[in-house]
Amino acid sequence: MSNNKNSEFEQRTDKLQVITDVIKDAAKVYQGDVTALLALLRQLEKLHREIRDGMFQDSLPDNRQRLYSLLKNIESEGGWPYIERMRLQSFLVNLPVEVGDE
């Protein structure tokens, strides 16, 4: 990697780390406030959708060589980004079990 490319990569990595730290700090501030944490998750999902449907799609490769390079990157760097939703059972885990009268 050339010095210029390496510098660009480091700047991008640093910028993404700053964003990650801000989000983690917000989550820590909201810890214990399920409504605020849910709002944060919704905002992240909305941002994910906006980037994916807008800038990302507009930036998709226009030739086979670039497409191959992108697919290779996706495979080597951990796959496709995905925001998983919790299942209802995960919510129920914290509820006390009620014993019926017998």
N, CA, C and O atoms as CSV, one atom per row, in Angstrom:
chain,resi,resn,atom,element,x,y,z
A,1,MET,N,N,0.852,-1.168,0.000
A,1,MET,CA,C,0.000,0.000,0.000
A,1,MET,C,C,0.901,1.235,0.000
A,1,MET,O,O,1.849,1.303,0.783
A,2,SER,N,N,0.625,2.194,-0.851
A,2,SER,CA,C,1.433,3.406,-0.899
A,2,SER,C,C,1.192,4.242,0.351
A,2,SER,O,O,0.220,4.034,1.078
A,3,ASN,N,N,2.102,5.198,0.588
A,3,ASN,CA,C,1.964,6.057,1.771
A,3,ASN,C,C,0.653,6.814,1.772
A,3,ASN,O,O,0.013,6.949,2.814
A,4,ASN,N,N,0.241,7.317,0.593
A,4,ASN,CA,C,-1.004,8.073,0.482
A,4,ASN,C,C,-2.209,7.193,0.796
A,4,ASN,O,O,-3.106,7.594,1.537
A,5,LYS,N,N,-2.221,5.993,0.228
A,5,LYS,CA,C,-3.326,5.055,0.478
A,5,LYS,C,C,-3.355,4.643,1.948
A,5,LYS,O,O,-4.423,4.544,2.551
A,6,ASN,N,N,-2.180,4.405,2.514
A,6,ASN,CA,C,-2.081,4.019,3.917
A,6,ASN,C,C,-2.599,5.132,4.816
A,6,ASN,O,O,-3.305,4.874,5.791
A,7,SER,N,N,-2.248,6.364,4.487
A,7,SER,CA,C,-2.704,7.517,5.258
A,7,SER,C,C,-4.225,7.669,5.175
A,7,SER,O,O,-4.879,7.940,6.182
A,8,GLU,N,N,-4.782,7.494,3.981
A,8,GLU,CA,C,-6.239,7.571,3.799
A,8,GLU,C,C,-6.933,6.484,4.611
A,8,GLU,O,O,-7.957,6.736,5.246
A,9,PHE,N,N,-6.375,5.277,4.590
A,9,PHE,CA,C,-6.945,4.162,5.340
A,9,PHE,C,C,-6.922,4.459,6.838
A,9,PHE,O,O,-7.909,4.226,7.537
A,10,GLU,N,N,-5.798,4.973,7.326
A,10,GLU,CA,C,-5.685,5.295,8.750
A,10,GLU,C,C,-6.656,6.400,9.150
A,10,GLU,O,O,-7.260,6.337,10.221
A,11,GLN,N,N,-6.810,7.416,8.293
A,11,GLN,CA,C,-7.751,8.499,8.588
A,11,GLN,C,C,-9.179,7.974,8.651
A,11,GLN,O,O,-9.948,8.349,9.537
A,12,ARG,N,N,-9.530,7.101,7.704
A,12,ARG,CA,C,-10.876,6.523,7.688
A,12,ARG,C,C,-11.097,5.669,8.931
A,12,ARG,O,O,-12.152,5.742,9.561
A,13,THR,N,N,-10.106,4.865,9.279
A,13,THR,CA,C,-10.207,4.019,10.467
A,13,THR,C,C,-10.360,4.866,11.725
A,13,THR,O,O,-11.176,4.556,12.593
A,14,ASP,N,N,-9.577,5.933,11.821
A,14,ASP,CA,C,-9.669,6.824,12.982
A,14,ASP,C,C,-11.041,7.479,13.068
A,14,ASP,O,O,-11.623,7.572,14.149
A,15,LYS,N,N,-11.554,7.928,11.939
A,15,LYS,CA,C,-12.863,8.591,11.908
A,15,LYS,C,C,-13.966,7.616,12.327
A,15,LYS,O,O,-14.860,7.975,13.094
A,16,LEU,N,N,-13.898,6.387,11.822
A,16,LEU,CA,C,-14.894,5.377,12.191
A,16,LEU,C,C,-14.798,5.035,13.677
A,16,LEU,O,O,-15.816,4.777,14.320
A,17,GLN,N,N,-13.587,5.030,14.222
A,17,GLN,CA,C,-13.422,4.750,15.648
A,17,GLN,C,C,-14.042,5.857,16.491
A,17,GLN,O,O,-14.646,5.581,17.527
A,18,VAL,N,N,-13.899,7.105,16.058
A,18,VAL,CA,C,-14.508,8.230,16.774
A,18,VAL,C,C,-16.026,8.075,16.791
A,18,VAL,O,O,-16.667,8.273,17.823
A,19,ILE,N,N,-16.598,7.719,15.635
A,19,ILE,CA,C,-18.050,7.520,15.540
A,19,ILE,C,C,-18.483,6.384,16.468
A,19,ILE,O,O,-19.474,6.505,17.188
A,20,THR,N,N,-17.742,5.295,16.446
A,20,THR,CA,C,-18.045,4.151,17.310
A,20,THR,C,C,-18.001,4.548,18.779
A,20,THR,O,O,-18.876,4.170,19.558
A,21,ASP,N,N,-16.985,5.305,19.151
A,21,ASP,CA,C,-16.857,5.741,20.546
A,21,ASP,C,C,-18.027,6.626,20.973
A,21,ASP,O,O,-18.524,6.499,22.092
A,22,VAL,N,N,-18.467,7.519,20.090
A,22,VAL,CA,C,-19.599,8.402,20.402
A,22,VAL,C,C,-20.863,7.573,20.632
A,22,VAL,O,O,-21.619,7.831,21.570
A,23,ILE,N,N,-21.086,6.585,19.779
A,23,ILE,CA,C,-22.272,5.735,19.916
A,23,ILE,C,C,-22.203,4.923,21.209
A,23,ILE,O,O,-23.199,4.809,21.924
A,24,LYS,N,N,-21.036,4.362,21.510
A,24,LYS,CA,C,-20.881,3.599,22.761
A,24,LYS,C,C,-21.096,4.490,23.981
A,24,LYS,O,O,-21.727,4.077,24.954
A,25,ASP,N,N,-20.571,5.713,23.925
A,25,ASP,CA,C,-20.768,6.652,25.037
A,25,ASP,C,C,-22.248,6.964,25.231
A,25,ASP,O,O,-22.734,7.019,26.361
A,26,ALA,N,N,-22.963,7.167,24.124
A,26,ALA,CA,C,-24.406,7.439,24.209
A,26,ALA,C,C,-25.124,6.246,24.836
A,26,ALA,O,O,-25.996,6.422,25.687
A,27,ALA,N,N,-24.762,5.040,24.420
A,27,ALA,CA,C,-25.395,3.839,24.980
A,27,ALA,C,C,-25.130,3.737,26.481
A,27,ALA,O,O,-26.017,3.343,27.239
A,28,LYS,N,N,-23.922,4.087,26.915
A,28,LYS,CA,C,-23.609,4.049,28.349
A,28,LYS,C,C,-24.437,5.070,29.120
A,28,LYS,O,O,-24.912,4.790,30.220
A,29,VAL,N,N,-24.606,6.254,28.537
A,29,VAL,CA,C,-25.416,7.295,29.180
A,29,VAL,C,C,-26.861,6.822,29.323
A,29,VAL,O,O,-27.511,7.093,30.333
A,30,TYR,N,N,-27.361,6.114,28.310
A,30,TYR,CA,C,-28.752,5.659,28.300
A,30,TYR,C,C,-28.952,4.323,29.013
A,30,TYR,O,O,-30.082,3.844,29.111
A,31,GLN,N,N,-27.880,3.716,29.510
A,31,GLN,CA,C,-27.998,2.412,30.156
A,31,GLN,C,C,-29.052,2.462,31.252
A,31,GLN,O,O,-29.036,3.344,32.111
A,32,GLY,N,N,-29.968,1.498,31.206
A,32,GLY,CA,C,-31.063,1.447,32.168
A,32,GLY,C,C,-32.328,2.122,31.671
A,32,GLY,O,O,-33.399,1.927,32.245
A,33,ASP,N,N,-32.221,2.913,30.615
A,33,ASP,CA,C,-33.377,3.598,30.022
A,33,ASP,C,C,-33.717,2.905,28.705
A,33,ASP,O,O,-33.207,3.266,27.645
A,34,VAL,N,N,-34.593,1.901,28.796
A,34,VAL,CA,C,-34.895,1.068,27.634
A,34,VAL,C,C,-35.470,1.879,26.473
A,34,VAL,O,O,-35.207,1.563,25.313
A,35,THR,N,N,-36.250,2.916,26.770
A,35,THR,CA,C,-36.841,3.735,25.712
A,35,THR,C,C,-35.759,4.509,24.959
A,35,THR,O,O,-35.795,4.594,23.732
A,36,ALA,N,N,-34.809,5.066,25.683
A,36,ALA,CA,C,-33.721,5.810,25.043
A,36,ALA,C,C,-32.820,4.877,24.236
A,36,ALA,O,O,-32.389,5.225,23.137
A,37,LEU,N,N,-32.535,3.696,24.780
A,37,LEU,CA,C,-31.717,2.729,24.047
A,37,LEU,C,C,-32.424,2.252,22.787
A,37,LEU,O,O,-31.793,2.070,21.746
A,38,LEU,N,N,-33.732,2.049,22.881
A,38,LEU,CA,C,-34.509,1.661,21.708
A,38,LEU,C,C,-34.469,2.764,20.654
A,38,LEU,O,O,-34.355,2.480,19.462
A,39,ALA,N,N,-34.562,4.013,21.084
A,39,ALA,CA,C,-34.474,5.140,20.151
A,39,ALA,C,C,-33.104,5.173,19.474
A,39,ALA,O,O,-33.007,5.453,18.280
A,40,LEU,N,N,-32.045,4.888,20.236
A,40,LEU,CA,C,-30.697,4.841,19.667
A,40,LEU,C,C,-30.593,3.734,18.622
A,40,LEU,O,O,-30.051,3.949,17.537
A,41,LEU,N,N,-31.111,2.554,18.948
A,41,LEU,CA,C,-31.089,1.442,17.993
A,41,LEU,C,C,-31.888,1.768,16.737
A,41,LEU,O,O,-31.466,1.444,15.627
A,42,ARG,N,N,-33.034,2.406,16.911
A,42,ARG,CA,C,-33.842,2.796,15.748
A,42,ARG,C,C,-33.094,3.792,14.873
A,42,ARG,O,O,-33.148,3.714,13.646
A,43,GLN,N,N,-32.398,4.727,15.509
A,43,GLN,CA,C,-31.637,5.721,14.751
A,43,GLN,C,C,-30.504,5.055,13.974
A,43,GLN,O,O,-30.248,5.404,12.821
A,44,LEU,N,N,-29.826,4.096,14.606
A,44,LEU,CA,C,-28.755,3.375,13.919
A,44,LEU,C,C,-29.297,2.577,12.736
A,44,LEU,O,O,-28.679,2.531,11.672
A,45,GLU,N,N,-30.458,1.949,12.933
A,45,GLU,CA,C,-31.074,1.191,11.842
A,45,GLU,C,C,-31.463,2.122,10.698
A,45,GLU,O,O,-31.263,1.791,9.529
A,46,LYS,N,N,-32.018,3.281,11.033
A,46,LYS,CA,C,-32.409,4.261,10.015
A,46,LYS,C,C,-31.182,4.744,9.243
A,46,LYS,O,O,-31.215,4.852,8.017
A,47,LEU,N,N,-30.111,5.030,9.960
A,47,LEU,CA,C,-28.875,5.478,9.323
A,47,LEU,C,C,-28.312,4.389,8.413
A,47,LEU,O,O,-27.866,4.669,7.301
A,48,HIS,N,N,-28.336,3.147,8.893
A,48,HIS,CA,C,-27.885,2.008,8.091
A,48,HIS,C,C,-28.664,1.937,6.777
A,48,HIS,O,O,-28.081,1.770,5.706
A,49,ARG,N,N,-29.975,2.066,6.875
A,49,ARG,CA,C,-30.839,2.000,5.694
A,49,ARG,C,C,-30.543,3.157,4.732
A,49,ARG,O,O,-30.454,2.956,3.520
A,50,GLU,N,N,-30.390,4.374,5.283
A,50,GLU,CA,C,-30.112,5.544,4.442
A,50,GLU,C,C,-28.792,5.394,3.686
A,50,GLU,O,O,-28.716,5.689,2.493
A,51,ILE,N,N,-27.763,4.938,4.379
A,51,ILE,CA,C,-26.459,4.761,3.728
A,51,ILE,C,C,-26.540,3.664,2.677
A,51,ILE,O,O,-26.054,3.835,1.559
A,52,ARG,N,N,-27.156,2.532,3.035
A,52,ARG,CA,C,-27.258,1.400,2.112
A,52,ARG,C,C,-28.045,1.754,0.862
A,52,ARG,O,O,-27.613,1.465,-0.254
A,53,ASP,N,N,-29.212,2.387,1.052
A,53,ASP,CA,C,-30.095,2.666,-0.081
A,53,ASP,C,C,-29.681,3.891,-0.882
A,53,ASP,O,O,-30.156,4.085,-2.001
A,54,GLY,N,N,-28.819,4.706,-0.336
A,54,GLY,CA,C,-28.401,5.925,-1.021
A,54,GLY,C,C,-26.966,5.849,-1.489
A,54,GLY,O,O,-26.673,5.372,-2.585
A,55,MET,N,N,-26.088,6.323,-0.647
A,55,MET,CA,C,-24.675,6.455,-1.007
A,55,MET,C,C,-24.019,5.133,-1.388
A,55,MET,O,O,-23.233,5.086,-2.334
A,56,PHE,N,N,-24.334,4.055,-0.661
A,56,PHE,CA,C,-23.714,2.767,-0.969
A,56,PHE,C,C,-24.138,2.276,-2.352
A,56,PHE,O,O,-23.295,1.899,-3.166
A,57,GLN,N,N,-25.447,2.281,-2.616
A,57,GLN,CA,C,-25.915,1.814,-3.925
A,57,GLN,C,C,-25.388,2.684,-5.053
A,57,GLN,O,O,-25.072,2.187,-6.134
A,58,ASP,N,N,-25.292,3.987,-4.800
A,58,ASP,CA,C,-24.754,4.890,-5.815
A,58,ASP,C,C,-23.273,4.635,-6.075
A,58,ASP,O,O,-22.757,4.988,-7.135
A,59,SER,N,N,-22.589,4.022,-5.108
A,59,SER,CA,C,-21.150,3.782,-5.219
A,59,SER,C,C,-20.812,2.374,-5.703
A,59,SER,O,O,-19.636,2.035,-5.835
A,60,LEU,N,N,-21.821,1.555,-5.966
A,60,LEU,CA,C,-21.555,0.179,-6.386
A,60,LEU,C,C,-20.731,0.151,-7.673
A,60,LEU,O,O,-20.843,1.045,-8.511
A,61,PRO,N,N,-19.903,-0.886,-7.820
A,61,PRO,CA,C,-19.017,-0.990,-8.985
A,61,PRO,C,C,-19.788,-1.017,-10.301
A,61,PRO,O,O,-20.921,-1.491,-10.383
A,62,ASP,N,N,-19.126,-0.491,-11.323
A,62,ASP,CA,C,-19.748,-0.464,-12.646
A,62,ASP,C,C,-19.020,-1.365,-13.637
A,62,ASP,O,O,-19.289,-1.324,-14.837
A,63,ASN,N,N,-18.089,-2.185,-13.124
A,63,ASN,CA,C,-17.444,-3.169,-13.995
A,63,ASN,C,C,-17.099,-4.421,-13.189
A,63,ASN,O,O,-17.129,-4.407,-11.958
A,64,ARG,N,N,-16.775,-5.488,-13.890
A,64,ARG,CA,C,-16.546,-6.781,-13.236
A,64,ARG,C,C,-15.352,-6.771,-12.298
A,64,ARG,O,O,-15.396,-7.377,-11.227
A,65,GLN,N,N,-14.288,-6.090,-12.690
A,65,GLN,CA,C,-13.079,-6.065,-11.864
A,65,GLN,C,C,-13.352,-5.409,-10.508
A,65,GLN,O,O,-12.931,-5.925,-9.473
A,66,ARG,N,N,-14.043,-4.293,-10.511
A,66,ARG,CA,C,-14.365,-3.610,-9.251
A,66,ARG,C,C,-15.371,-4.418,-8.432
A,66,ARG,O,O,-15.288,-4.456,-7.204
A,67,LEU,N,N,-16.319,-5.064,-9.114
A,67,LEU,CA,C,-17.284,-5.908,-8.409
A,67,LEU,C,C,-16.567,-7.068,-7.723
A,67,LEU,O,O,-16.853,-7.386,-6.569
A,68,TYR,N,N,-15.640,-7.693,-8.434
A,68,TYR,CA,C,-14.867,-8.790,-7.853
A,68,TYR,C,C,-14.092,-8.303,-6.629
A,68,TYR,O,O,-14.057,-8.979,-5.601
A,69,SER,N,N,-13.479,-7.139,-6.745
A,69,SER,CA,C,-12.719,-6.569,-5.635
A,69,SER,C,C,-13.624,-6.315,-4.423
A,69,SER,O,O,-13.243,-6.601,-3.288
A,70,LEU,N,N,-14.818,-5.779,-4.671
A,70,LEU,CA,C,-15.773,-5.528,-3.583
A,70,LEU,C,C,-16.199,-6.836,-2.920
A,70,LEU,O,O,-16.213,-6.936,-1.693
A,71,LEU,N,N,-16.543,-7.826,-3.719
A,71,LEU,CA,C,-16.975,-9.115,-3.169
A,71,LEU,C,C,-15.855,-9.786,-2.377
A,71,LEU,O,O,-16.100,-10.407,-1.344
A,72,LYS,N,N,-14.632,-9.654,-2.868
A,72,LYS,CA,C,-13.478,-10.194,-2.157
A,72,LYS,C,C,-13.317,-9.500,-0.800
A,72,LYS,O,O,-13.030,-10.147,0.207
A,73,ASN,N,N,-13.505,-8.190,-0.786
A,73,ASN,CA,C,-13.417,-7.433,0.458
A,73,ASN,C,C,-14.514,-7.850,1.433
A,73,ASN,O,O,-14.253,-8.042,2.621
A,74,ILE,N,N,-15.735,-7.989,0.933
A,74,ILE,CA,C,-16.853,-8.404,1.789
A,74,ILE,C,C,-16.560,-9.762,2.415
A,74,ILE,O,O,-16.807,-9.975,3.602
A,75,GLU,N,N,-16.031,-10.677,1.605
A,75,GLU,CA,C,-15.736,-12.019,2.102
A,75,GLU,C,C,-14.600,-12.006,3.124
A,75,GLU,O,O,-14.674,-12.702,4.136
A,76,SER,N,N,-13.568,-11.234,2.875
A,76,SER,CA,C,-12.398,-11.255,3.756
A,76,SER,C,C,-12.582,-10.417,5.018
A,76,SER,O,O,-11.921,-10.670,6.025
A,77,GLU,N,N,-13.461,-9.433,4.979
A,77,GLU,CA,C,-13.620,-8.522,6.115
A,77,GLU,C,C,-14.830,-8.838,6.993
A,77,GLU,O,O,-15.180,-8.035,7.858
A,78,GLY,N,N,-15.464,-9.968,6.795
A,78,GLY,CA,C,-16.505,-10.368,7.735
A,78,GLY,C,C,-17.920,-10.357,7.206
A,78,GLY,O,O,-18.865,-10.394,7.993
A,79,GLY,N,N,-18.093,-10.308,5.930
A,79,GLY,CA,C,-19.433,-10.443,5.378
A,79,GLY,C,C,-20.192,-9.148,5.248
A,79,GLY,O,O,-19.642,-8.054,5.378
A,80,TRP,N,N,-21.467,-9.305,4.988
A,80,TRP,CA,C,-22.360,-8.183,4.725
A,80,TRP,C,C,-22.848,-7.583,6.037
A,80,TRP,O,O,-23.216,-8.324,6.948
A,81,PRO,N,N,-22.858,-6.254,6.153
A,81,PRO,CA,C,-23.365,-5.636,7.387
A,81,PRO,C,C,-24.841,-5.978,7.606
A,81,PRO,O,O,-25.641,-5.957,6.671
A,82,TYR,N,N,-25.179,-6.286,8.835
A,82,TYR,CA,C,-26.547,-6.698,9.140
A,82,TYR,C,C,-26.912,-6.219,10.533
A,82,TYR,O,O,-26.123,-6.353,11.467
A,83,ILE,N,N,-28.096,-5.666,10.673
A,83,ILE,CA,C,-28.581,-5.254,11.985
A,83,ILE,C,C,-29.665,-6.241,12.395
A,83,ILE,O,O,-30.763,-6.249,11.839
A,84,GLU,N,N,-29.336,-7.070,13.375
A,84,GLU,CA,C,-30.256,-8.120,13.809
A,84,GLU,C,C,-31.264,-7.569,14.809
A,84,GLU,O,O,-30.926,-6.765,15.678
A,85,ARG,N,N,-32.487,-8.009,14.670
A,85,ARG,CA,C,-33.535,-7.638,15.630
A,85,ARG,C,C,-33.648,-8.730,16.685
A,85,ARG,O,O,-33.424,-9.910,16.415
A,86,MET,N,N,-33.998,-8.305,17.885
A,86,MET,CA,C,-34.198,-9.270,18.966
A,86,MET,C,C,-35.479,-10.064,18.717
A,86,MET,O,O,-36.429,-9.568,18.113
A,87,ARG,N,N,-35.481,-11.271,19.184
A,87,ARG,CA,C,-36.687,-12.090,19.124
A,87,ARG,C,C,-37.507,-11.841,20.388
A,87,ARG,O,O,-36.973,-11.453,21.428
A,88,LEU,N,N,-38.798,-12.068,20.276
A,88,LEU,CA,C,-39.698,-11.855,21.407
A,88,LEU,C,C,-39.250,-12.648,22.632
A,88,LEU,O,O,-39.370,-12.167,23.760
A,89,GLN,N,N,-38.740,-13.847,22.420
A,89,GLN,CA,C,-38.293,-14.683,23.541
A,89,GLN,C,C,-37.197,-13.991,24.354
A,89,GLN,O,O,-37.096,-14.205,25.563
A,90,SER,N,N,-36.387,-13.175,23.710
A,90,SER,CA,C,-35.334,-12.452,24.422
A,90,SER,C,C,-35.922,-11.452,25.408
A,90,SER,O,O,-35.340,-11.206,26.465
A,91,PHE,N,N,-37.074,-10.874,25.069
A,91,PHE,CA,C,-37.744,-9.950,25.981
A,91,PHE,C,C,-38.318,-10.701,27.181
A,91,PHE,O,O,-38.292,-10.203,28.307
A,92,LEU,N,N,-38.830,-11.889,26.933
A,92,LEU,CA,C,-39.515,-12.650,27.969
A,92,LEU,C,C,-38.567,-13.247,28.998
A,92,LEU,O,O,-39.004,-13.622,30.086
A,93,VAL,N,N,-37.290,-13.344,28.684
A,93,VAL,CA,C,-36.306,-13.937,29.582
A,93,VAL,C,C,-36.274,-13.216,30.926
A,93,VAL,O,O,-36.069,-13.854,31.959
A,94,ASN,N,N,-36.470,-11.913,30.930
A,94,ASN,CA,C,-36.379,-11.132,32.169
A,94,ASN,C,C,-37.674,-11.097,32.974
A,94,ASN,O,O,-37.689,-10.575,34.088
A,95,LEU,N,N,-38.745,-11.637,32.436
A,95,LEU,CA,C,-40.016,-11.639,33.161
A,95,LEU,C,C,-40.043,-12.793,34.158
A,95,LEU,O,O,-39.590,-13.896,33.851
A,96,PRO,N,N,-40.572,-12.538,35.348
A,96,PRO,CA,C,-40.662,-13.623,36.331
A,96,PRO,C,C,-41.680,-14.669,35.868
A,96,PRO,O,O,-42.684,-14.351,35.231
A,97,VAL,N,N,-41.392,-15.898,36.203
A,97,VAL,CA,C,-42.298,-16.988,35.853
A,97,VAL,C,C,-43.421,-17.004,36.879
A,97,VAL,O,O,-43.169,-17.026,38.084
A,98,GLU,N,N,-44.660,-16.994,36.401
A,98,GLU,CA,C,-45.814,-17.031,37.302
A,98,GLU,C,C,-46.264,-18.472,37.463
A,98,GLU,O,O,-46.441,-19.205,36.489
A,99,VAL,N,N,-46.441,-18.852,38.704
A,99,VAL,CA,C,-46.899,-20.204,39.007
A,99,VAL,C,C,-48.401,-20.132,39.221
A,99,VAL,O,O,-48.879,-19.368,40.058
A,100,GLY,N,N,-49.147,-20.932,38.460
A,100,GLY,CA,C,-50.604,-20.935,38.568
A,100,GLY,C,C,-51.072,-21.691,39.803
A,100,GLY,O,O,-50.368,-22.563,40.311
A,101,ASP,N,N,-52.274,-21.351,40.284
A,101,ASP,CA,C,-52.866,-22.056,41.427
A,101,ASP,C,C,-53.315,-23.434,40.981
A,101,ASP,O,O,-53.980,-23.577,39.955
A,102,GLU,N,N,-52.957,-24.431,41.742
A,102,GLU,CA,C,-53.353,-25.792,41.393
A,102,GLU,C,C,-54.148,-26.410,42.486
A,102,GLU,O,O,-54.570,-27.561,42.369
